[in-house]
């Protein structure tokens, strides 16, 4: 089966709905993967959507429901009967449930928690009690636990009996009678071992774990580094309480990338989904940097004021200010992006700084030369003054060369003082280079145009 | 075991090396995870590194070697004897091998291919023959294949016999006698089934696959969408030839994010690792946008020239040009980043465009008001002219409001005409807003300062 075959089936589904062939629709949906059902439901009108949901098998409802965005989940819950909502909630995986509750308003969560049976309610409350963004908050208690004195055959039997509802059965954790984590065995190890062997002889004692209160990013680092399908989470007394699986890790990675993008645009991190962020919060997240940069632009203003003499004696110099400051900023944001991303993926290390500076300086000088030549040509054609065109060309060359180096030096410096290099936003670089570019421009102008500055 | 314990052990390792306790070092490394050995080796001096490598067990060498960056792999291969290189290459997973060959110069690949036994050489050649960035190029032929008429017990026996060298045993593929893909069964399905059942009765016939020549991103989409551990790859005649696993998917996702970051900074995509990109290529990747933007800045220049009269009669207007154009660009790059990222993660859809425009317009007008007030204050303090300060404040307010909307409208428009919104770079937005901002500024100036423009 190939991806995106949905479009082929959509007319068929629409017809089933129009002819009210609910049996046909039910049979059709039964065969489909939850992710595809989600696609289908999203293509339908709101009323058709609720109806489609009602036609799904019980276990499939909660699978499809878990795939929805929290906003969509909230909308749907409002339209379901209490009984229906209860059924879905009970069937959901504990970690998906925490994620849903995390996004809902407190009074809705309270109402929904009351729908859960005592055991699930206790579990949900425990998970919600871990700090925001902690490993405990994203883990699921649904792991396979084994004992050291089990034989492989006995362990397999245990997995067969309890495995159906576990988040994964491919990694099994070995705990002692006090629930302390003692080792790990992959299902591969177990399957390939002799049925008579003891689990303690095939398990790996060097098991990597995180604590419930550790940041979720630590769990991500462990899964990524050791290429494992899940990482166990232990409490303060080293007792195993849950696992974080690789699919949750993909979600966290996604979040982190969004964080980097936003920082680089000078936005404070917004964790909520786009449409859930309130008005005042959206202002607050963005205003800090914007105001800092307006104030920082006072430097450019002061510089321009200082060179008012030069400007006054040749107004045409003004025409090229946007071209000049813009080019510096553009080059700087290119080089800073290259360095920030390469630092994030680990392609370059701080200790390579000298090599990076050397490499990029050459690139910057060459780029500056090409751009300077073009700027010279443009200036000469438009104003016909060779000295002025020369000033513009040489200034652009210098500004681009300098801007390029500044753009890569600042993120390296941030890493050096242990700040996230992604805080070096394009706007910050651009504002810094506005000021630098203007000084370069007017100093070159003074010399090339042999103008005198009034003191 | 916790992450980053390496630092604790490093002094111990250094001592083992200094006292030339090779046996102790060998024992120490045997216990470690390949990812940790990699960390250790990277902390060592180059000569110590080669020595450390020689102390590893045969099977661990190729595991650690596969984790290295291609540049490091190339460096090491030069220092190994032919026999040593051969041993490592043979032990490597086929997909890791393709990745290494992909990065090496053709003549080195040819030499290394000759070291491989005929079977592995044929396989490596076949994989290298698939197009760049295709699913065939990143797949591994090391999957578990089952037959429909096998019983579950028989299938488990087959998995036990052949599973050791397979990339994954957690997903098994069912093929017929012509090697055509007929279904999929997870090890979970198999383990939880009755041993007497037939594979054809427990397999899922709705198996999602990609073709060898499909783009690797398609394989990624399938794995992400259906939350599966691997996707099968078939040839033109629907015969199963390999699989792409979830760890390869994480790598591709990483690459794609880098692509987005670079596009948003106006850099053409660089696929190679940072230090492998040659000088001329680094120039070419960056110069296109930079030159386009220099030429585009001619618009700003033309505008300034047109308003020379206004400027000449009040030179102080010049002082605030960088503040004004900068603020417009900064706001625009914030809003474009928010929209581009939300489109990439699917949080917002094109059909929501009206809702987004409405929401963000309010935010932009409010941000502009705050910033305009600050700009007014700064201008009034520094020059003491109320009318001028008013011009600056009102212009900034307008420019920010407009810039904010333009910043989010352009990526939405790109998506509408089916271009990647990530092509909307911060530099592009900034350059567009320079011109827009200047027109707004001078038109407001003309009115507020009641100056006349010479025609």
Interface residues (C-beta under 8 A of the other chain):
Chain A: X1 X2 X3 X31 X32 X33 X35 X69 X156 X159 X160 X163 X164 X169 X170 X187 X188 X191 X192 X206 X207 X208 X209 X210 X218 X221 X222 X224 X225 X226 X227 X229 X246 X247 X250 X253 X254 X257 X258 X260 X261 X262 X264 X265 X266 X267 X273 X274 X275 X279 X282 X283 X286 X287 X289 X290 X291 X293 X294 X295 X297 X298 X300 X301 X302 X304 X305 X308 X311 X312 X315 X316 X318 X319 X320 X321 X322 X323 X325 X326 X327 X329 X330 X331 X333 X334 X336 X337 X338 X340 X341 X342 X345 X347 X348 X352 X355 X359 X362 X363 X366 X367 X370 X371 X374 X375 X378 X382 X396 X400 X426 X427 X430 X431 X434 X435 X438
Chain B: X1 X2 X3 X31 X32 X33 X35 X69 X156 X159 X160 X163 X164 X169 X170 X187 X188 X191 X192 X206 X207 X208 X209 X210 X218 X221 X222 X224 X225 X226 X227 X229 X246 X247 X250 X253 X254 X257 X258 X260 X261 X262 X264 X265 X266 X267 X273 X274 X275 X279 X282 X283 X286 X287 X289 X290 X291 X293 X294 X295 X297 X298 X300 X301 X302 X304 X305 X308 X311 X312 X315 X316 X318 X319 X320 X321 X322 X323 X325 X326 X327 X329 X330 X331 X333 X334 X336 X337 X338 X340 X341 X342 X345 X347 X348 X352 X355 X359 X362 X363 X366 X367 X370 X371 X374 X375 X378 X382 X396 X400 X426 X427 X430 X431 X434 X435 X438
